[in-house]
Amino acid sequence: MPRFSIIVPVFKVQGYLHACLDSVLGQSYRDIEVIAVDDRSPDGCGEILDAYAARDDRVRVLHLPENVGLGRARNAGLPHATGDYLFFLDSDDTLTPGALRALADRLEETGDPDVLVFDYARTHWWGGTRRNVLAHVLATEDVFTAAERPEILDLLMVVWNKVYRRDFVEREGFTFPPGYYEDTPWTFPVMLSAERIATLDRICLYYRQRRQGSILSTTSRKHFDVHEQYARVFRFVDARPALAHWRPFLHAKMGEHCLDILSKPDRLPPSDKGEFFRRTAEMFRAHRPEGVRVPAGLRVLEGGYAGYLARRQAGRAGRELGRRARQARGAAAARVARGRSALNLHRPLDADLAVYSAFSHRGVLGDPAAIHRAARELAPHLRNVWVLAGEEQAAGLPPDTEYVLLDSPDYRRVTERATYFVNNVNWPGALVKRPGSVHVHTHQGTPLKYMGADLLGRPGARLGVDVPRMLRRADRWDYSLVANRHSELVWERAFPCHFTSLRTGSPRNDVLVGAGPDDVRAARERLGVPDGDTVVLYAPTRRDYRRGGLVERIDPARFAADLGDDHTLVVRLHPSLADGPARGLGLAELHRRGVVVDATDEPLQDVLLAADVLVTDYSSIMFDYANLDRPIVIHADDWDAFRASRGAYVDITAEAPGHVSRSYRELAWLFDSGTWRDEESARLRSAFRARYCEFDDGRAAERVVRTLMLGEAPSGAARLPSQATSPDLLIPS
């Protein structure tokens, strides 16, 4: 008996069917059966299904003699299911890699619940991917009932984001009705009846958003089916007195759902909207529980259709008045702000005010944070102020860290008077650079991929990037910090502006250069690494040949298993992927189960200190990590595609800091054989460090503060930038 019976109803999806079935049959977890139901599809779907069945004995095809619709096609597959769990997969959707293994593991972990609810992401026809906005509801390890966690019913009420224990479904006699909205009278009864519900906070399914929309977005009288579907739900509850307390909830849900359908311009013919409203209102009155107050947003259903239309018109008029009022207030505030700014811009600069930002105002991070720490120690007279995007970025700051919020009045006051500006990203275009101010740009490490003006020849890589605007903002730079001569040459070519390159080293790497055993021990404890484990840090970068930047080159679960029990795999995503669907595709779940450590949100230098070896593709953190003189492995299985789409200043496969793998098999062999840390690895790393860690001596932040903020002459022969004639300015002594 298989673990999963995957029932796939099929109708007019021949363009998507291969992708759907391949995503199922290609899963590493193979204990499944696929019951594909050809709902008398008029295209080539039947032939496609038969071809798959001929190749894979896990596939069984049912050819229905007539078209019966989605719900009854699912019903046709139910009697043939023999698996422990039922999975209803729509034939234009796909499973994510590793989804079935994750589902099976979670079912075992939670003791075979009645229902397991998992996460999904919408994949749009234009290439975008958006995770379910209510994913946080799934972030629980508990097993519960809907009454104990009613927020589970706020999730999209569909059948395909859950798996169902087959004997539970058979015992309760659940089936799908005909018509539109057939998921409603399945999902509510199932969820309300389930005695044990579990969740999986992992994206297991890609929900395809077609350009022409789903069948529910078409204009048709079939949307009237929603009334009968809710009537079925109410009949189900009426037949089970123990569920009577759910009537107020279902009554409100029904009203909200019907009003939502009515509000959509493309759902109902205009001539049918009045009838739809009247039938909804009748049903709303008929099922209203006694003694329950109707929510304000649904009281319109207690009146007539004319009142509904008038209320909608009044709402639109009110929103328009509100918009105009906000515009007027905003214009008035802008005039006041401009006047105040004009006054401030004529006042002298505050010689003791320094402003910092990092990674688009995400927090006290990177090189600016290192310079800030040095400034507090070496120049205590300075007032140091951070610019943050929002209060959430301030949550973890020490209480004595001063900050302002972007675009707030306080932000404008400090940026209009500050002398020193330190950032690793360009400041907003509205910020005026005043004569006498000092803008220090730290960058975000040594550049491997094309940046700045070099992107002009890479149209795919500069999607959404305004290079001329980027250069105009870079015109405000006074100083560009570099850790090696390679960076100096690249930045002066990529940003043809009027700055001076300072060979200071990277301030953020000072802690790596000066770290001792206690620092390493503390970093490993922070990550929860067991004593004696070898820590393998996997840090992939984003790809420009894929919209959104996410390309999964390595399965972390497989890599962790292949490394063995005496290794800890730490994964750190590129910052641009941290808030997208990447973690939901398995990383968060693997971290929860202790399979890997997700260190994406941890301070970078702490993560680097904890690692015994770095595995990366083309992330610039390899240049930072080289300061530790520990092994580095480059996994370059798509190097040609990466270099063609983005462009690279260095062929990192030819000038690698360690061994290079071109496939996962090669990567696994490097670790299994111990080759990752052999003499050749050390030789390659030594040459790499000599070139790219050239100016990192552990005193970069001090050098910046003493030279640029305190006006001290740097040690050695280097002189202040305004006096310099040598290109070797600020070479470490």
N, C-alpha and C positions, 0 to 999 in steps of 0.2 A: 504494500500500500504506500503510495508516494506521500510526501509531506504536503505538497501543494497541488491542488487541481486548479489550473489556470484556464478560465472559461473566456473565450475571445469571440464575441459576436462580430460578424463581418458583413459590411454592406457598402459598396461603392468607395472603397479605400485602396484600390490597387496601387496608387502612388505611394502609399505609406505602409502597406502591409509587410513588405520585406523588412523594413526597419523595425517594426513592432516585433515580428517573430524572431528576428536575429537578436534583438535585445533580450529576449527570453531564453532562447535555446543556447545563446552564447554565454550565459551566466556560469560562473564557476560552481555554483550549487546546482546539482543535476537531479536531485530527487523530486522530480515534478512530472506531471502529465499536462498536456495542453489539449483542451477540447475546443476546437475551432468550429464555430457554427456559421456556415454559409447561409445568410438570410436571403436566399434567392437573389444574390447580387448580380446585376445585369452586365457587369464588366468582367475582367479576368480574374477576379478574386478566387473563384472556385478552383481554377487551374493552378493558381499559385499555392493554395492550401494543399491540394493533392500532391504537388511536387515536394512540398516540405514533408508531408506524411510519408512519402516514398523514401525520403532520405533519413528520417529520424523517427524511430518507433515510439517516441514519447508523444507524438502528435497524432490525434484522432480527429477526423473531419466529419461533421454532420452537414449534409446538404438538405436544407428544408425545401419542401415542394412549393411553398409560396412565401412571399415576404410577410413577416409577422411583426416586425418592429423590434427595437432594441430590447425592451423588457422581456418579451416572450421568447426572443432568441436566447437570452440568458437562461430562461426557464428550460428551454429545450436541452441545454447542456447539463443542467443539474442532475438528472437521473444517471448520467454517465460518469459523474465525478466519484472517485474512490479515495481521494486524498484526505488527509487530516484537516486541511484548511482549504477554503474556497477563496479564489482571487479572481475578481471580475475585471478584466483588462480591456479597455476600449482599443479597437484595432488601429487607431491612428496615434496612440500614445506609445511610449517606450519605457522600459525599465532602465534605471541607471546601473552602471557596473557595480557588482557586489550587492545589489539590492536583496536578492533572495537569501543570500548567506546572512545578511544583517537581520532580515526578518526571522529566519530560522533560529538564529542565536537569541534574539529577543524573546521569541516564543518559549524557548527552553528556559531562559532566565526567569520568566514570569510565570512558569508553570502552566502553560497552555490555556490562556484566557479565552473567553468566548469571542472577543473581538480585539484585534490589534490595529490601532490607528497609526498611520505613518505620514510622513511629510511628502510634499511634491513641489515642483517648480513649474511655472508656465514658461514654455518655450515659444517665442513669437516667430512668425514667418520671416521677419526681417533680421532674425539672428539674436535678438535679445533674450535673456533669461531672467525671470523674476521669481524669487522664492515666495512661498505662501506667507503673507504678512502676519498671520496668526501662529507662526511656527512656535512661538514661546509657550503656547498652550500645551505642546507636546513634551516640554522639557520637565518631565517628572518620572521618577523611578517607581512610583506607586502603582498598585493595581486597585481599581476603584469601580464604582458604579456611576452612572450619569447623575444620580442624586447627590453623590458625594463631590463630584466635580462637574457641575452643570455647564461650565465654560466649554467643555468638550463639544457641546451642541452648537457653539458659535462658529465652528469650523464649517467649511463648505459641505452642504448636505448632499454628498455624492456617494456612490457605491465603491468607486475605484481607489479610494485612499484608505482602504481597510482590507484586512483578511479576516475570514469568519470561520470559526470551528464548525466543521460540517455537521457533526451530530447535534450541535446547538441549533443550527438552521433547520435541520430535519425535524427535530423535536418540536420546535415552535411552528413549523409549517410555513416558513417565510417564502414567498414567491413575488415575482414582479408583475404588476398589472400592465395592461396595454396603455398606449397614449403617451403624450408629452409628460415630463416631470415624473417619470416612473421611479426615479430614485427616492422621491419624497416618502411614499408609503412603504418603502423598504427600510430606509435609513432610520427614520424616527422609531418605528416599532422595534427594530433590531437594537438600537442604542438604549432605548428605555427598558428593554427586556433583559439585556445582558447583565449578568451578575458579576462578571469579572471583565473589566476593560483595561487594556494596557496601551501604552503609546511608544512610539519609536521616533525620536527626534533626529530623523535622517531623511534626506530627499531620496526616495526610492523610485519615483516616477516622474517622467517629464510629460506634462499636460500640454499637448500641442494646441496652439492658438492659430487656427487657420486664417488666412487673409480674408476669406468670405464669411468667417465666423462659424459658429456651430449651428445645428438645426434649431436651437432655442433662440437664435438671433434672427430668424426669418420672420417675415410678416405673415401671419396666418391666424385663422380662428381656432386652430388647434391649441392655442394658449389657454382657451377656456377649460382645457383638461385639468388645469391646476386645481379647480374647485372640487372636482370629483376625487382627485388624489388626496387632498386634505380631508375630504369626507371619509375616505378609507382610513386615514389615520385616526380620526375621531371615533369611527366605529370600532377600531382596534382597542382604543383606550376604554371605550364604553363597555367592551366585553371583559375587561380586566379591572375590577374595582381597585386593585392595589395601585394602579397607575392613575387614578382619578386626580391626584394632586398635580399632574402635569397639564391639566386642561388649560389653566391660565397662560402657561408658557406657549403651548401649541396655538392657542387662540391668537396671541400676539404675533407669533411667527407667521401664521397664515395671513393675517392682515398686512404685515410688513412685506411679505413675499408678493402678494397680489398687487399692492400699491406700487411696488417696484416694477412689476411687469407693466402696469398701466402707465407709469411715468416714462418708459422707454419709447422713443419715437418710432422705432422699427419693429415693434412687436405685434401691434394690433392695427388693423385698418381703422382709420379715423371714425368711420361710420359705426364701428363695433365698440368703441371705447365706453360709450354711455351704458350699453348693455352689460359690458364687463364690470363696470363699477357697481351697477345695481345688483348683479348676482353676487359680487363680493360682499356688498353691504348686507344683503339678505343672509348670506352664510355667516357673516360676522355677528349679526344679531342672534341668529339661531343657536350659535355655539357659545355665546358669551356666558361665562360662569357667573353664578349669582354672587353678589357681594364683592366683585372684583372691579377695581377702578380701571377704566380704560386709559392706557397711556396717551399723553397729549398728542403725539404724532399720529395716532389712529382714530382720534375722535371725529375726524372728517367722515369716517365710514358710518357715523350715526346720523348724518344728514343726507342730502340729495346730491346728485351729480352736478347741478348748477353751483351748489355751495363748494363742492370740490374744485371746480374750475375757477371759481372766484378766489378761493384760497390760494391756489397755485399762482394765479395772476398777481395776487397781492404779495405773495412770497417773492416772485420775480421782481416786482416793482420795489419791494423793500430791499432786496439784495442790490438792485441798481442804485437806489438812494444811498445805501451803505457804502457801496463802492465809490460813489462820487464824494461822499463825506470823507472817506479815508484818503482819497486823492487830494481833497482840499486840505485836510490836516497835514498830509505828508508834504504838500507843496509849501504850506506855511512853516512847517518845521525845517524844511530844507532851506528856506530863505533865512530863518533865524540861524541855522547852522552855518550857512555861507557867511553871514555877517560875523558870527563869532570866529569862524576860521580865518576870515580876512584880518580880524583884529589880532588873533594869535600869531598869524604868519608875519606880522610886523613887530611882534615882540621878540626879544633876543632868545636864542636857543638856550635850553637848560643844559649846561656843560656836564652836569652830574646825572643826567637821565639817559638810561639805555633801555631799548625795547627789543624783545626777542619773540621769535615765532619759529615753529618747526612743523614740517609736514602739513601745510595748509591749516595751521592753528589747531593741531590735534593734541597738543600737550607739551610738557617739558621733556623734550626728546632730542636725541642725536647730537650733532656738533654744537648747535646753539645751547643745549643744556650743559655741555661740558664747559663752554666759555662762560656761561652764567655762574657755574660753581666756582670757577677760577676768579671771576670778577668779585664775587662775594667775599672771597678770602683775601685777594690781593688789593682790591679797591673798595673797601667797605663804605666809603663815602658815596659811592654810586647808588642811585635808586634804580633797581632792576625790575622791569615790568614785562610780564608775558601777555601776548595776545592769544586768546582762545576762541574757538568757534562757538562754544556754548558752555553752560554750567556743567554739563555732563563731563566735559574734559577736565574740569577743576576738581572732580570728586576725589581723586587720589593725591592731590598736591599737598605738600607740607603746609601747615597753617600759616607759616611766615612767608609764603610765596605770594607776591603781589601780582594780580592779573586784571586785565580788562577784557570785555567781550567785543568781538569784532563788530564794527559799525556802531558801537554805542557812543554816547557823548563822551564817556571817559576815554574810549579808544581815540576819538578825534583829538581830545585835549593832549594826550601823551604823545601821539604821533606828530602833532603840529609843533611840539616844543622839544622833542628828544634830539640829542646829538648823535647817539649811537643806535644803529639798526642792525640786528644780527638775525639772519634767516637762512634756511636751506631751500626755501621756495621763494619765488618772486612775491613781493608785496602787492596788494591790490592796486589796480591802475589808478584809482582816485587819490592814492597817497602822493602828496607833493614832496619832492626832494628839495629841501631848503639848502641854500649855500652854507657851507660849514658843517653840515651833517655828514656822518661817516657811515656808509652802508657796507657791511661786511657780508659777503655771500659765501656760505660754507659748502654748498653743493650737498650731495647725499652719497658721497663716496667716489671711488675711482670709476670713470666711465668705460664701459665695455661696448654698449650699444650706442647708436647714433643719437645725438642730442641737438637741440637748438636749430641753427641754420642748416645743419647737415640733414635735417628731416625734410627739407624742401624737395629733395630727390626721392623721397620715400612716401608716396601718397597714402599708402595703407597705414603706415606707422603714424602719420600725422592726422589721422581721423579725429576730428574734434579739437585739434591743436591749432591755434592761431599763432604761427611762427613770428610774423611781423610784430604782433602785440607782445609776444614773449620777449623779443629783442628790445622793444621800446621800454619795457619794464627793467630789462637788464641794463639799460643805459644809466640807471640810477646806481649801479654798483660802483663802489670805490675800490674795493679789494676782493679778490677771488682767492680763497685758500686752496692750496694743493698739497698733496701728499707725495707727489712724484713728478718727474719731468714729463712723463706721458700725459698726466692730467693737465699740466700747464699748457702743453701744445694743443690738446683737444679743446679745452675751454676757450682759448684765445681764437681758435678757428670756428668753433660752434657758436660762440657769442662774440661777434666782431663789434665790441663796444669799447668804452674808454676806461676800463678798470686796470688795476695793477695786480699782477699775480704775486701772491706771497707764498713762499716755500716754507710753510709753517709745519706741515704734517696735518693729520686729521685729528682735531681735538677729541672726537669721540673715541679714538683708539688709544688715548693716553692710559685708560684703565687696563687695556689689554697688554700694553708694553710693560706696565709696572705691576701687573698682577702677581700675587704670590699664592702659595698653597691654600692659605686661609680663604682667599677670594674665590678660588676655584671650588673649594668645599662649600662655601656659602651659596654659590650659584647652583651647585648640584642639589643642595638641600631645598632651595627655592623651587626647583622643578620637581622635587620628589623622586629623585633618582636613587635607587638602592645602592648601598655601599658595594663597591667592587665591580659594578656593571660598566661595560664599555658603552659610552654614549655616542650614538651616531646621529648627527644633525642633518636632516634633509630639508633643504631650503630652495624650492623651485621658484623661478621668476614667472612673470606674465608673458603671454605671447601676443604679438601684434597681428598674426595671421588668423586669429580667432576673435570674433566680437566678444567683448567682455574680458578677454585675456586669459580665461581659464582653459588649460589643456592638462589633462591628467596623464602624465607620462609614466608614473609608478603607482602601483596599488600599495598604499602604506601597510595594510593588513598583511599582505603577502610578504612584503619586505621585512616587516617585523618578525614574522614567523620564520623566515629564512635566516635571519640574523641569529636567532637562538635565544634561549632563556637568559643568558648572561649578558645580553645587550639591551639597551633601552633606546628605542627610536624616538627622536624628538623631531617634530615637524613644525616648520615656521613658514607660513604663507607670505607672499608678497603683500605689502600694506594695501595695495589697490584691490586685492582680492579678499581682504579680511572681512568686509561687511557684505559680500555677495553670497552666492549659493555655495561657494567652495567648501566651507566647513560643514554645511548641511549635507553634502554628498558623502559623508561617512566619517570625516575627521572628528567632528564633535562626539559622535557615538563611540568611535574607537578610543577617544580620550576618556570618556565616561567609564568605559569598560577596562581601562588600564592597558589597552593594547599598545597605544602610542601616547606620547605627551604632546599636546597641542600648545606650542609656545608662541603662537602668533602675537599674542598681546603682551608677552613678557618683554622687559627691556632687552634690546638686541645684544648689548655687550655682555649681559649676564648669561644669555643663551650661548653665545660664543665661548665664554669661559668654561661653561659646563661640558662642552663637547670634546670628545677625544678625536673625532674625525668629522669633516664636513663633506656631505654629498650634495652637490648642487649642479644645476645645468649651466645657467649663464647669469646668476645673481651676482651683483657687485659686492655682496658681503664676502666673497672669496678673497678680495683684496684686504679687507679688515682682518679676516680670520688668519691670513698668512702671517700676521704679526706674532701669533702665538707659536709659530713653527710646529704646527701639528698637521697630520696628513689631510690632504684634500683630494677628493675624487670628482671628476667632471663626468656627468652623465649627459652625453651629447647625441642622443638618438635622433634628434630633429634639427641638428645644427644647420644643415643646408637651408631648411625652411625658415629657421629663425633669422639667419644672416640675410637671406633674400628679402624677407619682409621688413625687417627693422634696420639692417645694416650694422656692422660691427667694426670697431677700430682695431681689434686684435683678433687673430684667428686663435681662439682659446684652445682649440684642439691641437694646434701646432706648438703653442707656447704655454702649455698647461702647467698648473702648479702641482700636478700629480698625475696619476693614471687616468685614462679616458676610457669610458665604456660607451659602446655604440648600440647596445641592446640590454634589456633587463638580464638576459642570461649572462652577459659579460659582467654586469654589475654584481650579480649574485656570486659569480666565480671569484671576483676580486676579494670579496669578504670571506668566502668559504675557504679560500686558499691562503689567506693572510697577505696576499700580494699588495693590498692597499697601503701597507706600511713597510714595504721593503726598501732596499737601498736606492733603487731607481726612483721611488717616490720621494725620498729625501733629497736626491740630487735635483730633481725637477723643482721641488719646493724651494730649494736654496737659490736657484737662478731666478725664480719668480719673486722671491722676497727681495733680492738685491735690486730688482727693477721697480717694484711697485710699493715697497715699504721704505723707500729711500729716505724720506724726511720724518718718518714716525719714530720719535725718540722718547715719547712719554711726556714731553713738555710743550705740546702744541697749544693747548688752551692758555697756559701761562704766557707763552710767547705772544699770542694775540692780545691778551689783556695788557701786558707790560708795554708792548710796542704801540698799539693803536689807542688804548684807553688811558694809559698813564704817561705816554710820550717818552718812555725810556728807550735809550739806544740798546738794540739787541746785543747779546754777547757775541763776540767774534767780530768780524770785519763788516757785517751788514749794517746798513744805515736806514734811517727813516725813509719811507717811500717818497716823500716830497723832496728828499735830498739824493735819492739813489741814482746812480748812473750805471750800476752793474746789474745784469740780469740775474745774478745769484743772490738777490735780496732774501734775507732771512733764511739762509741755509743753516740748519742746526749746527751748533758748535759741538 
